[in-house]
Amino acid sequence: MSAGVRIGCRGSELSTWQARWVAARLEVALPNLAVELVEITTRGDRHHGSFEGLSETGMFTSELEAALDAGRIDVAVHSLKDLPVSDGAGWPVVSIPLRDDPADALVSREGYALAELPAGARVGTASPRRACLIRARRPELEVVPARGNVDTRVRHLEEGRYDALVLAVAGLTRLGLDGKISERLDARTFPPAPGQGALALQARDDDHAVTAAVVGMEDPRARRTTDAERSCLSALGGGCSRPIGAHARIGDGGELTVWACVGSPDGSRILRTETSGQVPEEVGRAAAASLLDQGARGLLS
């Protein structure tokens, strides 16, 4: 076993929290392991503005995978929703740990729910999916670009740049900001980004003990739900720059149900579907096929 392991992550407070969470579990599994966090800046970190219309993939992940290629890090920690879904893209995901709440949340300065925001209120988001769903539900609101790390956006909200933000419940909870949530948005009617709330771990296979410890963090339920969601996304040919949402849930009998949507950027049209089954990839592809049958390709082109 090596004397230490280098864990690559982005430099945001949330990414660092996630990497430290992984590091703590590696230290328990391998008590003699020295852990070092390696901060890596990605293209997504350098991008300012909305992601709407961007065709690039891996904006928050490619540099971490390049560091794995070069041997500069041993483990990469990603937010799963940031990883491209195309076949053969990047390093395999060897572990998806226990998933946090995948839903989105409204954070409002006045504590309003989405239905209570006054007409003309400024709602900040950089996500085309969130912008689409907000506009569909409340077309009289003003959706404005909101960039920066989670804590930065919350600070800008408190400074009055926005009246509300839509952010991931998981990110807010991990940073201890869940007390600022005004409303948790139902993931069935406001489907989150596929894979939201889950981490994706990639590891070099040079050290079998480290790889085994990373694989040991795998959560089977998280793998099943995210496989279904990402299969839907893959079949639609989409990414974070498209208004696509998908949420999978496992029922009491082990059956998977996927709620998915595709919308127009202005929110004037949203296609929705609900599909169920036992095999994650099949359920995800069935959801995508239903949306394509409804005309999703025209909205995504």
Kinemage of the C-alpha trace (Angstrom):
@kinemage 1
@onewidth
@group {chain A} dominant
@subgroup {mainchain}
@vectorlist {calphas} color= white
{ca met a 1} P 0.000 0.000 0.000
{ca ser a 2} L 1.228 3.489 -0.818
{ca ala a 3} L 2.140 5.968 1.907
{ca gly a 4} L -0.566 8.362 0.837
{ca val a 5} L -3.309 9.161 -1.620
{ca arg a 6} L -4.008 12.362 -3.492
{ca ile a 7} L -7.676 13.249 -3.832
{ca gly a 8} L -8.499 15.672 -6.634
{ca cys a 9} L -11.369 18.114 -6.298
{ca arg a 10} L -12.459 21.544 -7.439
{ca gly a 11} L -11.632 24.486 -5.221
{ca ser a 12} L -15.135 25.470 -4.156
{ca glu a 13} L -16.211 25.092 -0.555
{ca leu a 14} L -18.743 22.438 -1.571
{ca ser a 15} L -16.241 20.425 -3.622
{ca thr a 16} L -13.737 20.584 -0.774
{ca trp a 17} L -16.404 19.398 1.674
{ca gln a 18} L -17.171 16.453 -0.598
{ca ala a 19} L -13.498 15.536 -0.940
{ca arg a 20} L -13.013 15.714 2.830
{ca trp a 21} L -16.034 13.451 3.291
{ca val a 22} L -14.365 10.878 1.035
{ca ala a 23} L -10.988 11.378 2.733
{ca ala a 24} L -12.496 10.715 6.174
{ca arg a 25} L -13.868 7.370 5.009
{ca leu a 26} L -10.602 6.389 3.368
{ca glu a 27} L -8.777 7.118 6.609
{ca val a 28} L -11.151 4.795 8.483
{ca ala a 29} L -10.738 2.035 5.902
{ca leu a 30} L -6.958 2.533 5.689
{ca pro a 31} L -5.841 4.024 9.017
{ca asn a 32} L -2.184 4.313 7.996
{ca leu a 33} L -3.048 6.340 4.905
{ca ala a 34} L -1.896 9.937 4.550
{ca val a 35} L -4.469 11.917 2.567
{ca glu a 36} L -3.785 15.038 0.529
{ca leu a 37} L -6.429 17.138 -1.227
{ca val a 38} L -5.335 18.505 -4.606
{ca glu a 39} L -7.298 21.518 -5.826
{ca ile a 40} L -7.891 21.624 -9.586
{ca thr a 41} L -9.511 24.481 -11.510
{ca thr a 42} L -11.865 23.430 -14.318
{ca arg a 43} L -13.249 25.199 -17.379
{ca gly a 44} L -16.596 25.416 -15.614
{ca asp a 45} L -14.977 27.304 -12.748
{ca arg a 46} L -13.605 29.827 -15.239
{ca his a 47} L -16.923 30.190 -17.096
{ca his a 48} L -19.119 33.151 -16.206
{ca gly a 49} L -22.789 33.281 -17.131
{ca ser a 50} L -25.498 30.769 -18.002
{ca phe a 51} L -24.762 27.319 -19.418
{ca glu a 52} L -27.731 27.606 -21.785
{ca gly a 53} L -26.775 26.694 -25.335
{ca leu a 54} L -23.276 25.452 -24.514
{ca ser a 55} L -22.298 22.307 -26.405
{ca glu a 56} L -19.211 21.472 -24.320
{ca thr a 57} L -19.302 18.501 -21.953
{ca gly a 58} L -17.180 17.780 -18.909
{ca met a 59} L -16.749 21.444 -18.040
{ca phe a 60} L -16.415 20.605 -14.333
{ca thr a 61} L -14.769 17.188 -14.716
{ca ser a 62} L -12.319 16.984 -17.654
{ca glu a 63} L -9.394 18.565 -15.823
{ca leu a 64} L -9.802 16.149 -12.909
{ca glu a 65} L -9.776 13.201 -15.297
{ca ala a 66} L -6.709 14.616 -17.036
{ca ala a 67} L -4.990 14.739 -13.636
{ca leu a 68} L -5.822 11.036 -13.174
{ca asp a 69} L -4.373 10.328 -16.620
{ca ala a 70} L -1.176 12.156 -15.726
{ca gly a 71} L -0.808 10.458 -12.336
{ca arg a 72} L -1.098 13.763 -10.448
{ca ile a 73} L -3.986 12.429 -8.357
{ca asp a 74} L -5.113 8.952 -7.294
{ca val a 75} L -8.828 9.589 -6.706
{ca ala a 76} L -11.167 12.123 -8.324
{ca val a 77} L -14.296 13.326 -6.525
{ca his a 78} L -17.080 14.711 -8.707
{ca ser a 79} L -20.676 15.725 -8.369
{ca leu a 80} L -22.205 12.959 -10.492
{ca lys a 81} L -24.509 15.379 -12.316
{ca asp a 82} L -21.421 17.068 -13.813
{ca leu a 83} L -20.038 13.910 -15.464
{ca pro a 84} L -20.819 13.403 -19.178
{ca val a 85} L -22.975 10.403 -20.060
{ca ser a 86} L -21.577 9.561 -23.515
{ca asp a 87} L -20.253 6.031 -23.983
{ca gly a 88} L -16.561 5.661 -23.261
{ca ala a 89} L -16.253 9.184 -21.869
{ca gly a 90} L -13.523 9.508 -19.274
{ca trp a 91} L -12.639 7.172 -16.428
{ca pro a 92} L -15.164 4.656 -15.090
{ca val a 93} L -17.068 5.593 -11.956
{ca val a 94} L -15.941 2.944 -9.488
{ca ser a 95} L -18.169 4.112 -6.644
{ca ile a 96} L -21.336 6.123 -6.040
{ca pro a 97} L -21.692 6.584 -2.264
{ca leu a 98} L -24.897 7.061 -0.294
{ca arg a 99} L -26.929 9.736 -2.055
{ca asp a 100} L -28.221 12.887 -0.372
{ca asp a 101} L -31.616 14.471 -1.154
{ca pro a 102} L -31.655 14.952 -4.954
{ca ala a 103} L -34.315 17.676 -4.975
{ca asp a 104} L -33.989 21.382 -5.727
{ca ala a 105} L -34.867 24.041 -3.189
{ca leu a 106} L -36.021 27.641 -3.291
{ca val a 107} L -34.043 29.996 -1.078
{ca ser a 108} L -35.912 33.291 -0.693
{ca arg a 109} L -34.824 36.419 1.185
{ca glu a 110} L -38.345 36.824 2.560
{ca gly a 111} L -38.977 33.135 3.157
{ca tyr a 112} L -41.509 32.864 0.331
{ca ala a 113} L -42.400 29.626 -1.426
{ca leu a 114} L -42.239 29.701 -5.225
{ca ala a 115} L -46.001 30.282 -5.511
{ca glu a 116} L -45.768 33.210 -3.082
{ca leu a 117} L -43.048 35.250 -4.806
{ca pro a 118} L -44.475 38.574 -6.046
{ca ala a 119} L -44.670 39.207 -9.793
{ca gly a 120} L -41.387 40.580 -11.112
{ca ala a 121} L -39.293 38.965 -8.381
{ca arg a 122} L -35.772 38.142 -9.548
{ca val a 123} L -34.945 34.443 -9.294
{ca gly a 124} L -31.311 33.520 -9.867
{ca thr a 125} L -30.039 30.354 -11.527
{ca ala a 126} L -27.408 29.341 -14.093
{ca ser a 127} L -29.272 26.131 -14.976
{ca pro a 128} L -31.362 26.023 -18.186
{ca arg a 129} L -33.450 23.246 -16.600
{ca arg a 130} L -34.273 25.257 -13.505
{ca ala a 131} L -34.942 28.378 -15.569
{ca cys a 132} L -37.346 26.446 -17.797
{ca leu a 133} L -39.270 24.927 -14.876
{ca ile a 134} L -39.509 28.254 -13.036
{ca arg a 135} L -40.761 30.069 -16.150
{ca ala a 136} L -43.315 27.349 -16.803
{ca arg a 137} L -44.726 27.573 -13.292
{ca arg a 138} L -44.375 31.343 -12.761
{ca pro a 139} L -43.934 33.169 -16.121
{ca glu a 140} L -44.356 36.554 -14.433
{ca leu a 141} L -41.100 36.117 -12.486
{ca glu a 142} L -37.759 37.381 -13.850
{ca val a 143} L -35.196 34.598 -14.161
{ca val a 144} L -31.670 36.027 -14.069
{ca pro a 145} L -28.195 34.413 -14.318
{ca ala a 146} L -26.626 33.498 -10.979
{ca arg a 147} L -23.074 32.170 -11.037
{ca gly a 148} L -20.524 31.371 -8.412
{ca asn a 149} L -20.227 28.761 -5.707
{ca val a 150} L -23.216 27.948 -3.516
{ca asp a 151} L -22.025 30.070 -0.604
{ca thr a 152} L -21.244 32.968 -2.972
{ca arg a 153} L -24.716 32.874 -4.496
{ca val a 154} L -26.347 32.780 -1.066
{ca arg a 155} L -24.276 35.804 -0.036
{ca his a 156} L -25.344 37.661 -3.198
{ca leu a 157} L -28.964 36.840 -2.347
{ca glu a 158} L -28.551 38.331 1.104
{ca glu a 159} L -26.959 41.410 -0.462
{ca gly a 160} L -30.109 41.933 -2.537
{ca arg a 161} L -28.918 40.932 -6.004
{ca tyr a 162} L -31.789 38.434 -6.196
{ca asp a 163} L -35.101 37.903 -4.459
{ca ala a 164} L -34.669 34.134 -4.544
{ca leu a 165} L -32.385 31.363 -5.760
{ca val a 166} L -32.962 27.771 -6.827
{ca leu a 167} L -30.192 25.492 -5.532
{ca ala a 168} L -29.707 21.806 -4.790
{ca val a 169} L -30.902 20.650 -1.380
{ca ala a 170} L -27.824 18.420 -1.089
{ca gly a 171} L -25.340 21.247 -1.586
{ca leu a 172} L -27.105 23.484 0.914
{ca thr a 173} L -27.252 20.680 3.473
{ca arg a 174} L -23.587 19.754 3.078
{ca leu a 175} L -22.587 23.375 3.720
{ca gly a 176} L -24.899 23.747 6.720
{ca leu a 177} L -27.142 26.171 4.815
{ca asp a 178} L -30.285 24.044 4.794
{ca gly a 179} L -31.841 26.370 7.356
{ca lys a 180} L -32.141 28.946 4.575
{ca ile a 181} L -34.424 26.726 2.463
{ca ser a 182} L -37.823 28.352 1.937
{ca glu a 183} L -39.326 25.448 0.003
{ca arg a 184} L -38.184 21.997 -1.058
{ca leu a 185} L -39.392 21.554 -4.633
{ca asp a 186} L -41.038 18.170 -5.255
{ca ala a 187} L -38.631 16.133 -7.384
{ca arg a 188} L -41.525 14.472 -9.223
{ca thr a 189} L -42.985 17.747 -10.538
{ca phe a 190} L -39.711 19.739 -10.533
{ca pro a 191} L -37.305 16.987 -11.696
{ca pro a 192} L -33.674 17.652 -10.717
{ca ala a 193} L -30.592 17.174 -12.864
{ca pro a 194} L -29.903 13.460 -13.427
{ca gly a 195} L -27.532 12.310 -10.696
{ca gln a 196} L -28.085 15.364 -8.501
{ca gly a 197} L -27.232 14.771 -4.844
{ca ala a 198} L -24.806 11.941 -5.641
{ca leu a 199} L -21.017 11.815 -5.699
{ca ala a 200} L -18.999 9.993 -8.350
{ca leu a 201} L -15.601 8.564 -7.442
{ca gln a 202} L -12.944 7.615 -9.962
{ca ala a 203} L -9.677 5.952 -8.965
{ca arg a 204} L -6.445 4.792 -10.530
{ca asp a 205} L -5.861 1.057 -10.286
{ca asp a 206} L -2.188 1.373 -9.287
{ca asp a 207} L -2.972 0.655 -5.631
{ca his a 208} L -5.479 -2.144 -5.107
{ca ala a 209} L -5.992 -1.303 -1.426
{ca val a 210} L -7.003 2.292 -2.223
{ca thr a 211} L -9.233 1.189 -5.082
{ca ala a 212} L -10.910 -1.420 -2.879
{ca ala a 213} L -11.547 1.194 -0.183
{ca val a 214} L -13.124 3.535 -2.741
{ca val a 215} L -15.269 0.729 -4.184
{ca gly a 216} L -16.344 -0.070 -0.628
{ca met a 217} L -18.159 3.279 -0.424
{ca glu a 218} L -20.627 2.154 -3.104
{ca asp a 219} L -24.336 2.416 -2.238
{ca pro a 220} L -26.484 0.048 -4.353
{ca arg a 221} L -29.625 2.209 -4.169
{ca ala a 222} L -27.716 5.289 -5.249
{ca arg a 223} L -26.239 3.342 -8.164
{ca arg a 224} L -29.646 2.067 -9.313
{ca thr a 225} L -31.427 5.412 -9.196
{ca thr a 226} L -28.628 7.363 -10.843
{ca asp a 227} L -28.120 4.693 -13.529
{ca ala a 228} L -31.788 5.085 -14.462
{ca glu a 229} L -31.602 8.874 -14.549
{ca arg a 230} L -28.371 8.996 -16.528
{ca ser a 231} L -29.617 6.376 -18.994
{ca cys a 232} L -32.550 8.679 -19.697
{ca leu a 233} L -30.204 11.616 -20.193
{ca ser a 234} L -27.900 9.595 -22.439
{ca ala a 235} L -30.765 8.400 -24.645
{ca leu a 236} L -31.899 12.006 -25.030
{ca gly a 237} L -28.382 13.084 -25.990
{ca gly a 238} L -28.401 15.852 -23.410
{ca gly a 239} L -26.225 17.465 -20.778
{ca cys a 240} L -26.299 20.281 -18.233
{ca ser a 241} L -26.789 22.871 -21.005
{ca arg a 242} L -30.204 21.418 -21.912
{ca pro a 243} L -33.521 21.724 -20.007
{ca ile a 244} L -33.679 18.038 -19.036
{ca gly a 245} L -34.679 16.693 -15.630
{ca ala a 246} L -34.966 13.134 -14.325
{ca his a 247} L -35.723 11.710 -10.899
{ca ala a 248} L -35.759 8.003 -9.999
{ca arg a 249} L -37.203 6.466 -6.865
{ca ile a 250} L -37.185 2.865 -5.611
{ca gly a 251} L -40.520 1.566 -4.331
{ca asp a 252} L -41.176 -0.918 -1.550
{ca gly a 253} L -41.024 -3.868 -3.948
{ca gly a 254} L -37.757 -2.719 -5.480
{ca glu a 255} L -39.445 -1.307 -8.586
{ca leu a 256} L -37.901 1.825 -10.045
{ca thr a 257} L -40.039 4.777 -11.127
{ca val a 258} L -38.579 7.606 -13.203
{ca trp a 259} L -40.163 11.026 -13.576
{ca ala a 260} L -38.523 12.956 -16.418
{ca cys a 261} L -39.070 16.126 -18.384
{ca val a 262} L -37.753 18.068 -21.361
{ca gly a 263} L -38.656 21.712 -21.886
{ca ser a 264} L -38.130 24.731 -24.055
{ca pro a 265} L -35.741 27.341 -22.602
{ca asp a 266} L -38.550 29.875 -22.170
{ca gly a 267} L -40.727 27.367 -20.321
{ca ser a 268} L -43.577 27.684 -22.826
{ca arg a 269} L -43.593 23.931 -23.452
{ca ile a 270} L -42.666 21.068 -21.136
{ca leu a 271} L -42.940 17.377 -21.942
{ca arg a 272} L -43.262 14.971 -19.022
{ca thr a 273} L -43.296 11.229 -18.513
{ca glu a 274} L -43.427 8.619 -15.756
{ca thr a 275} L -42.106 5.095 -16.337
{ca ser a 276} L -41.499 2.109 -14.073
{ca gly a 277} L -39.585 -1.175 -14.160
{ca gln a 278} L -36.868 -3.249 -12.516
{ca val a 279} L -33.773 -2.653 -14.685
{ca pro a 280} L -32.382 0.889 -14.273
{ca glu a 281} L -31.046 1.314 -17.805
{ca glu a 282} L -34.259 -0.005 -19.362
{ca val a 283} L -36.469 2.274 -17.260
{ca gly a 284} L -34.313 5.288 -18.126
{ca arg a 285} L -34.339 4.516 -21.832
{ca ala a 286} L -38.111 3.974 -21.734
{ca ala a 287} L -38.561 7.415 -20.172
{ca ala a 288} L -36.424 8.963 -22.905
{ca ala a 289} L -38.362 7.097 -25.613
{ca ser a 290} L -41.630 8.434 -24.215
{ca leu a 291} L -40.308 11.999 -24.304
{ca leu a 292} L -38.944 11.550 -27.821
{ca asp a 293} L -42.321 10.210 -28.947
{ca gln a 294} L -43.858 13.416 -27.620
{ca gly a 295} L -41.483 15.577 -29.659
{ca ala a 296} L -38.528 16.098 -27.341
{ca arg a 297} L -36.029 16.062 -30.199
{ca gly a 298} L -37.481 19.275 -31.549
{ca leu a 299} L -37.070 20.983 -28.175
{ca leu a 300} L -33.479 19.765 -27.810
{ca ser a 301} L -32.236 20.605 -31.297
